[in-house]
């Protein structure tokens, strides 16, 4: 899945842009008590200081997926923070309780992987997990909450990249905490990006919301990849973070949940440079090679690591980082990554396997770069969609291969998709895709359900 493309039908000759702490395993309770008595130190109420220390600092976190009961780990103590120790212990036990309820070994391993991706934040900290009091979002079209309302000329269509006015996944998360997201900027339709001759030059106006994500955003490098707005002024993820910090005295408020992601537009930009001889790398038309493209993807991933670290340095307590999406199996890919199209439509063939490899590379660099950062959870937003593609009926879908919308005016982008343009009644629930790249509200619901589970490792 690519969370961020807004595309128009390509032609071969330069078409319009489209778009902590140490661990100590102790033995089961009987043997442990025996050693404690042997090393007894006088303490309060007849209990040894050794006993009290160990009782306070053992945490029910299994050493590995499927670990047996009685396998405890020591967590570091913080003087005077009794409530924090207790809160951390309860949260960890809750995780293990959830894990014990999972019957299959594979599912248990998957649950443990979510916790590991979060850096064991809820279990390795001596402070209680923060409660979500506010929320800010950075990213691309997967998380855009209405930046392109100014492009639709329809007060009932916010220009989100789904079936409007349905929710995108971050809106579902916000609602789960009793919050609301609104766009930070308003962008208008751009002639060059959309291919609409009467559109004029797209503009951007700051309106001050907490939804900074913008459709078409790459991580750092310009031009952006919107098929709707002006790609010279669509804000990169790095610029989104910079504008937010500048507006907030370089501090993230306590209790604020940060969601940040992207990368799909960066892999798409490399595909476009190779296949259609665009110049997204600023090297000149036709100058990008596979090696150059691969290096550009790695550079984007490192820039995203820097974005996460900037937010943590500014005081962010809880950061959900969604990975780059592998868009090699969406409706766009079914056509333009096919062998038939690649043979006649691309200057340099870019098979689906190359998109997958770039995505894997980006996500590995991202995971390595943020590993161990307290309060940071890494989330694969594409996994629920892959599961639905593999077994549509199990997730309530009748179609996972074609767009659920048939709008063509002003473009085929999901930004202009509404219930009035559905291919059939209830396609917003029975189809996985709204346009060639973006999920329907039902698809977004799958993502948000999975994300809310991952968030339990870093927030209350």
N, C-alpha and C positions, 0 to 999 in steps of 0.2 A: 504494500500500500504506500502510495505517496501522499502525504498529508498536505501537499502545498501547491499543486499545479493548477493553473487555470489555462486551458489550452484551446487553440483553434486548429482546424484541420491543416496539416502541413503540406507544402509542396517542396520539391527538391531544391528549387532555386530560391534560397533565402526567404522562406515564408514569413508571415507576420509572427511575432513572438506569441508563443502559446504557453498557448500554454496548455573496646580498648582495654586496653588493660590486659594483664597477664591472666592466664587460665590455669586452674589447678583442679584436677579431677580427684575427688575423694572417694573412698570406698563406701559401700552401703552403710547405713546408719549404725549397725551394731559394732562393726570393726572400728568405725570412726569414734564412737563414744569410748571404746576401750582405750584408744590412743590418747584421747582427750583427758581421761582420768589419770593415765600414766604421767601426763605432763601438766597436771593440775596446778593452776595458779590461783591463789585466794582471790575471791571476787564477791560481788554483791549477792545477797540472798542465797549463799551457799553454792552458787554456780561459778564455775571457773571463768576467768577472763578469756581464756582460749575458747571455751564453749560459746560465750556470748559473741565473740568476734566472728566465729565461723557461722553461727546461726544467722547473724545479720547479713553475711556476705555471700551466702550461697544462692545461686540464681538458677532457676530451672530452664536452662537453655541446652538442648541436646548438642553433644559434640559433633554429630553428623546426622543427616537425615535418617530417620528410623532408629535413633538411639533409644536405649531402654530406660525405663524409669530408674531412678537412683543414680543416674550419671549427672552429677552437678558440676558447676563451674564456679570458681571464686570470682567475685567482682570487687573492684577497688572501693574502699570506704572513703567517705568524705566527712571529716569531723563536723558535728553540729548539723548534719543534714539527714536526720532520721526519716523525715517524711519522704525525702527524695529517694532514699534507699528502699523504703517500703513501696513507693509508687513504681519504681523501676522493676522491683521484684514481681509485683502484681501483674504489670503489663507483660513481662516475659512469660509468666505462668499462663497468662491468657493465650499467648501465641502457641505455647506448647499444648495447651488444652485443645486449641483448634486443630493442631497438627495430629493429635491423638485420635481426633474424630475422623480424620481422613483414612479410609481403609486401604487404598492401594499404595504400594511403595512408590510408584511413579508420581502420584499426586502429592505424596508427602515430600518427595524430593523437590517438586516444583514449588511447594509452599516454602520450603527451606531456602530455595533460591531467591525468592522474593525478599526474605529477611536478610540474606547475605548481600543482595544488591543494595539494600538500604544501609549497609555498613554496620549492622547489628545495633543501630542507634538506640532503639528503645531498650535494649538489654545491656549495652555497655556504658550507659550514662547513669549517674547518680542523681539526676534531676528528673522530675516528672516530665512526661511528654507535653509540649505546649498545646494549649487549646487554640483552635483556629478562630481568630477574631476578625480577620480580613484576608483578602486574597488578591494577588496580582499575577497576570499571565503574560509571558513572552513567547513568541514563536511564529508559526506560519499559518497557512489557511486551515489546518486541522483545528487550531485553537482561536481563530479569528471570530470575534463575537459581534461583528457588524461594521467593520472599517469601511466597507464599500456600500453602505446605505446611500451615500451620495451619488452612486453610479446607477442606481436602479430606477430613479424617478418614480418610486412607488412607496408611499408612506407605510404600507403594510409589508414591505419586503426589505429587511435589514441587510441584504446582500451577504449573508453568511454562506459558507460553502457546504451547503446541505440542502434539504428540501425546506425552504423557508415557509413559515417562521419557526420551524423546529429547532430544538436545542442542539448545539455541539457539545462534546463531552465535558469540556471544562465548565460549561453552564450547569450541567447536571451535578458536578462536584460542588460548585458554589451553592447550589440549592440545597445540597445535603448538609451544609453547614449554616443554612439560613442566610446566605449571602447572594449578591447579584453582581454580575459582570457587565460593564458597559465599555464600548470602544474608546480608546484614548485619542484616536484621530479619525477624521472623515476624509476619504479619498473619492475623487470623481473619476468618471470613465476617461480613458486616454486613447487617443486615435491610433497611435503606433502600436500600443500593446494589444488593443482589442481588435484592430483591423476595421473599425467602424469609421468611415470617412468623415462623418459629421460630428464626431465626438469632441474634437479639439484636444488641447494639451491638458492632461490630467493634473489636478491640484490636490493639495493636502492641507487640512485645517485641524489644529489641535483642539479637542473638545474636553480633554481632561479625565477620561475614564480610567479604569484599572485594567482594561484589556488592551495590552500593547501589541499583541500578535497581529500580523498583517499578512494576508494572502500574497504569496509570491516571494516572501522573505527568504533570502539565503542567510547563512550564519554571519558572514562578515563582508564578503567580496561583492562589489557591484559589477554589472547591473543585476537587479532583482529579476524574478521570473514570473511576474504577474501577467495574466492575460486580460486584465481589467484595468489596473491602475498604472500610472507613470512609473516605469521601472527605474528611473533616475532618482525618484523621491520616495518610493516604497522603502520602509525602514528595515534595515537588516536587524537580526536578533541582537547583535552587538550594540547597534545604535539604539535599539529599544531599551536595553539595559542602561546604557549611558544616559539617555533622556530621563529615565526613571530616577536614577541616582542623583542626577543634577537637580531634579525637581524636589527631592526629599533630603537635601543636605547630606547626601552620601550615606544615609542610614535607612535600614529596613526596620519598620516598627516591630516591636515584640508582638508575637501572636499572629504574624502575617504568613500565610502559606504562599509560597512562590511556586508557580508551575512554569517550566521553561523547556523548550524543545526545538527541533528542526533538523535539517540535514537533507531532507528529501529534495528540496529545490537545488541543493548543491550537486547531488548526483544527477538530477535532471539537466542542470546547466552543462555538465560534462557530456552527457548524451547528446544534447543539442549541438554542441561545438563539433563533435565528431561526426554525427550522422548528417546534420544539415549545414555544417560549416558556419555556425554562428561565431561570435567572438566574445564569449562570456568571460574569458580569461585575460582579455586585453592584449593578446599577442598578435592579433591580426587574423583575418578570415582564413580558415583552413590550416592554421599553425598548431593547433592543439593535437597532441598525440595521446595514445593510451597512457604512456608514462607520465606525461604532463597532467593529464586528467586525474590520474591516481594520486599524484602529489597534491593536487588542488583539493581533493576530497580530504586528505589527511590534514592539510592546513586548516580546513574548515572545522574539522573535529577538534583540533587543538584550540582554535578560537572559542569553541563552545565550552571547553574545559575552563578556559580563562573567564568566560562569562559567569559560570557557576561559582568559581573562586572569588570573583569580584563581589557577588551577592553575599557569599558567606562572610567575606571580610567586612562587609557593611552591616553585619549583624543578623543575617537571615537565619532563623532557627529551624525552618522546615522548607526543604526544596525538593520538589518532585521533578525529575529530569526525564522527559520522554525521548526515546531514541529516534534516530532517523528511520523512516519507514522504507521497507523494501517494496517498491511499486511495480515489480516485475510480473505481477499476476493480476493487475487491475484491467478494466476494459481498454484503457489506452494502450497498455502493454500488449494485450492480446492482438492488437493490430500492428502497432509500430515496432514491436520487438519480434514479430513473426519472421520466419525465414523468408517468406514470400516478399514482405515489404522491405526487409533489410537488403535483399538482393537487388532491388531496383530503386529504392527510395533513399538510401543512405550513401554518402560519399565514403564513409568508413563504417562498416557494420559494427553494431554494438548489441550483442546478444543479451538475452535476459540474464544469463549467468554473470555477465559483467556488472550489471546493476546490483545483483545480489552480492557480489564480491566487494564492490565499493561500499555498499551499505554495511556489510560485515566489518570492513576495515574501519569505517567511521565509528561504528558503535563500540568496537574494541578499544580504540584510542580514547573514546569518551569514558568508557568503563574504567580503564586503567588510570585515567587522569583524575577521576573523582573518587576513586576507591579510598575508603577510610575517612572521608569527610563526614563529620558528625552532622546529623540532621538532614542528610541528603539520601534520597531514594531514587534508584534508576528504574525506569519503567518502559516496557516494550509495548507501546500502544498498538503495534501491528499484530501482536500475537492473537488477540480475540478475533480479528478479521480473518487471519489465516485459518483459525479453527472453524469459522463459519464457512469459509470456502471449501474446506475439507469435508464438512458434514452440514450442508445447508439446512436440511430438515430439522436437525437437532436444535438449531438456533432460530427456527421459525421463518426461514427464507425460502422463497420459491425461485428466486433468480439471483445468482452471484456473479454473473458474467457480463451483464449489460446495464447501462444506465437506466434509472427509474424515471428520469425526466427527458422530455423531448423538446425543450425550449431551444430556439435558435435566434431569438431576437432579445437584445442586440447580439449576444453570442450564445454558445452552448454551455457556458460556464455555469456551475452550480450556484454562483452568486445571483443568477437570474431564474433559478429553479424555484417554483412554488407548487402548492397542491394543485393549482389550476393547470400546470404543465406536466403532470404525471402521465406516464404511458398507460396506466390503468388505476382504478380506484385502490387506495391503500398501498400503492407502490412504495410509499415512504416507510412502510413497515415490512413489506414482503420482498423488496429489493435491497441488496446490500449497498449498491452504489447509486448516488444521486446523479453524478455525471461520470466522466471517464476516470476521475481520480478520487473523488471525495465520497465518504460514506453518507448514507441516509441517516435520519434521526435514530432509527433502529440500530444501525451500525455504531453510531456514536454512543448509544446506550450500552452496548457491549463493552466499549472501551472504558467508559466511566465506571461501570460496575467493577471491572478489573482494577482500575486505578484506585478506587476507594479501598479496596483490600490492601493494596501496596501502601497506601497512606497510613494505615494503622501502625506501621512500624516507626513513623516519625511524628505523628500528631495524635491527640486524643480524639 
